[in-house]
Each structure stands twice: as C-alpha cells, then as structure tokens.
Amino acid sequence: MTPRLADLRPCFQGVIPSFIATCSRDGEPNVTYVSQIEFLDEKHVALSCQFFNKTKRNVLENPFASVHFYDPVTFESWNLKLRYLRSEESGELFDRMAIRIQVIASHTGMAGVFKLIAVDHYEVLALEPVTGFLTPPDPLLDCAPTAQVAPGPMTEVRGLQAVSERIARARDLDDLMSGALLALAEHLGFAHSMVLLADDATGRLVTLASRGYGPGGIGAEVAPGDGIVGTVAQQRRMVRLSGVAAELRYGRAIRGAVERSSGAGGLAPEIPLPGLPDAQAQLALPLLAGERLVGVLAVESRDPLQFDEWDEAFLQIVGNQIALGIDRMQADDEEPVAPAAVASAAHARGAAASKVHRFAFYPSDDCLFVDGEYLVRNVPGRILWKLLERRVRGGQLEFTNRELRLDPSLGLPPIKDNLESRLILLRKRLQEKCPDVRLVPVPRGRFALEIDGRAELELKEGS
Amino acid sequence: MAQLVSTEVAEFMQSGVSVLVASRDRQLFPACCRAMGVRVERGRRSLTVFVPEATGAAVVDAIGASGRVAVCFARIEDHRSLQVKGSVAALARAADEERCFIERYRGEWARNLAVIGLPPRLSLRQNAWPCHAVRVRIEALFVQTPGPGAGAPLLPAGSERAT
C-alpha cells in the first residue's frame, strides 16, 4: 500500500541522498542527487536548488521530474513524479531550508560549496513505492548485523541504524526506551535525555525512562501545556530552546519553592522532572504513531549551541522510530513478557526478612505511600494497592496482566490501557523507594510480587 | 561521435561507486533508477549499464522509446561525480556469465554504503538479478562534483583542459 506523503517525511532529510531525473526541451535526460526535499502537503513538495544547474535549466524548459528517495532506516525506496511550478528566493520556507543546507554543508565538509539559491516548488503527480528494490529480509544477513558494518566516521546513518537496531531487538517496553536513549547518547551524542509517555487515563505525561540524570525522576508528571514538554505534547510540534539558562533556572526555582511549601504537609508531592540545573539548550519532540500521541522525547545540554537544525532532523527520524516501537509494544502488551527484565533478588532476603514496610493508601487522593514517603498515585497506585491486598491478605503470589485488565476498580481504560508502562513505572518507583518490594516477571506472561520482610497495609479512608 | 574516456575515469566508473541511470519517454517525461554497476567496454568509448529488471522497467521502456541515456557516477567519500550522456547501442537481458560481475558490484557498493553506516543486511538486499544490459555509446562526459565546476564538460581523454 502506498503511504501518505506526510508519513514519509523522515525520508526527506537527506540522510540517504535522493536523486532526480529531468529532461531538456530537446530530449536530453539528466540525473543527479538532490540535497533536500521539503514536504509541503500531500500534493506539493519543495526541492532545494543549490546551483543553477542542468536540473534547473531542464525544469524551466520541461517541467516534469522523477525523484527517488529512501527511508534512512529501512532503506525502502519511493518514486515521486513531479511537475515544476515555481521558484522562490526568500521567505520563511527559503530561510528554513537555507539553514539546514548550511548545517548539512558544515557536517559534510562542504561548507561554502553548498548554498541555497532557490527553493523550487513542485506539484506531486504520483507517489509510488519502488517495489522490488529490496529482496526479502535474509536471516543469514540478519545474524550479525552490527558486526558486519565497516568502521567509519560517525555518520547519522550509522547513528540511526544503531538506534533502530536497539528498538528492533528490545525485549520489552522498558528495554526499548532505555536502549534507545543509550544509543542516542553513544551514537548521536545526546547525553541527557528522557522519554515521557502519554497516559490517556489522566491526560498527563509520565516520565518512564531517563539517561544522564542519575537515578530518580521516574514517575514525574507533566500536564499538557506545561513547560517545554507539555507544550510539545499539546501542540504536537518539536520545540527547540537555546541559551535559555535564565528562564530555565527561573522555572525550576518556582517549582522548587512550590515543592518545599507543599511537600512536607501536602499529599502527593510532585516527583521533580529530571533536568540539568544548568541546562543551556533543550529540544523536545512529540512521539507520534500516526495521529496518536504516544509520548514526548526530550534532550538537554549545557552547551547553548548544542542543538541545531541537524539535530532536529535526526531526532525527528529517531523519534518516529521510538514512537512506532512503543506503539507496537503497547499493542503487543497482551503477549507474554520474557522473564529477563528484572532478576529476582530472592537471595538477598536474609537481612531484610525482619523488616516491616508500611503501605498507606489514600483513596480520596488516589495516592500510595510507603514508610511515610510518597510512592505513586492514580492507576499505578491502585494497581499496587490491589496487588498488595491480594498478596498480604489473600496469599496470592503471582498475577497476570489479564486479571488486572478485568478488574473494574482499577479504572484502566478499555483500549490502549498502557498497562505495561504503568507496571514499568511501579517497578522503577519501588526500586527507588522500597527495593524490598519488587515486581518480578515470571514465565508464562505472569509477574510476581516479591516482598522481603513483611508488608503492613493501612487504608486511610476519609482522610 | 563516441567519446573516449581515460583509463582513470574508466577505473573510477567501475570502482563500486553509486550508479544512477535515466532516460525519458516520447512525451519527454523522465524516468530513473539505481543501476547495479557498469562495465566500460573495450576501447573505452562505450559502457554497459546493468539495470535491475525489478526496478528498471520504466527506465528501460524510456530508453527503448527515446534511445537517450544519462548515467551519473558518484563516490560517497569525496562526492566526486561524473555524468555520461549517450545513446543506446544495444538493449538485452544480462547474460548469466555477467551475473558475477553484477554481484561483485553489489558487494562493493554495499561496502561503500557501510562507510556511512548502512548495514550490509540492508544494502546487500538490493535487487540485482536479473538485469537488463544497456549498452551506451558515450557521447559526452560532464563533471558533476558539487561546486562551481559542476556541469563543465570533461574533455576527451588526452586533452590537457580536462577538469
């Protein structure tokens, strides 16, 4: 099936160069590479014109063109049949493409050679997949994919392939997110990053993975429209802020003050969002699977000039990969989970055996505390409370996702319930706040609630 | 008249670089695809472009209709690019004995793609067989390396003004 042109935007960033064929009035064909294709709408694209070359002369004489482009991750290919409409040498689109050309030039050692002279508008006459360009995947070639790649410069294709590899091989959602962030750090230099997933039940975003911030921060929530992450979620557009240290510090100071004033006495204190105290640049983008907002990917740096158009282009492609991977994992959520993610720590019981952990659930605030400290709230809070009740009072040791889904008291949405991401959040919050209590995957798609020592439960009704 | 290419240019064309081929139909609509290698023929005045049947139908139809061919050669690491303009001298199915030449090209091209990070598990899946063998009489040769010199004719082998 031919996809929508809008869905193929990651192919237009020039990671794998596209090529264009044109023909002069007297019938002489020409074929050459093209740096940039810009998606305008389903019926229009713009092509960068860096030199007044044969391609440009040809389309002025005979407007038809044929363009081939590639998906930088899957290497699938498409063909666009185009008709030249007009050219522009200034304006917002021109400026945007000019900056990107400039950055590409500096990245590829062509600074001063590549310079945008015009943006050429074309009408899309047809979009077709180049069927048969690739033969079917070969299990033999798939065996050792990374080892076969020759050493070479750290190019974006290499980085993209590494990220895509991590995503494809992820065992579960947690592995997918942390693996993608690790690959972003190792191959593309994004040292401080986090993924927040959208919770359809609350309408908020919840931090489920972070890298470069140390422990903590998992479970931090952001409301739509709040800060850069919330804005990105609400607008569904990438936002890049540079040299904004003052504003960031100001924002964090306010949040710190709010936390101090409400944290001691109030219930459900906010878990602070991971962040560099001295960040100078931020970039966040929506993770979209089709029309659905899956979450937000955010990166930070202490260098105000760290992020440019190039990073935007690549994060968009990476973000697309991550979003589709998460969407796929969430759809496969019913499948049994491989029992490898969290090792059982049953052997460490000895010392903790006599320990007592006091869990208190506040139904009015939908909030769960452990040993006087805030642990988790909303659906994950209810899930853990339910598991604890069944474990402590009913003696049930193992649980299935299915029984949680069938329990109306948990308030899981009927579709896209994000159960796996809620369990990841629970696991990570427990790891941080009460490592003696663990959610451990066991075979056949079940998980166990392990408790070293004893758990006491108190329902704080009416408080 | 067919143009002679230098041995250096012939070697460049056959060194596993990117090969793109284009033609146009009777309505002057262009068509293009990626080729799976080129063999410079004895005498260095013509070359054979191998065009995969799976992806080359439109280009081969256009070549049949117009007889005109453009071939772009480009090297990944330094962007060196050339363009050949010519006319078709023969159009046939690649012979079985040419298959190992084509497969060798695909391997070299995949090695070049690996330098920028495209893994062989993808690049070696490029469909390379069966192929059309398009024999092209070289009529003109142009420098296409990005920069101010792009588009300048590369003069016949032996000429001092070659750029």
Interface residues (C-beta under 8 A of the other chain):
Chain A: I16 F19 I20 A21 T22 C23 R25 G27 E28 P29 N30 V31 T32 Y33 Q50 F51 N53 K54 N62 F64 A65 S66 H68 T74 F75 S77 K81 M110 V113 F114 V130 T131 G132 F133 L134 T135 P136 P137 D138 L141 D142 P145 T146 Q148 V149 A150 G152 P153 T155 E156 V157 R158 G159 L160 Q161
Chain B: L20 V21 A22 S23 R24 L28 F29 P30 A31 C32 C33 R34 P52 A54 T55 A62 S66 R68 V69 A70 V71 C72 A74 H79 S81 Q83 K85 R111 A114 V115 I116 G117 L118 P119 P120 R121 L122 S123 L124 R125 Q126 N127 F142 Q144 P146 G147 P148 A150 G151
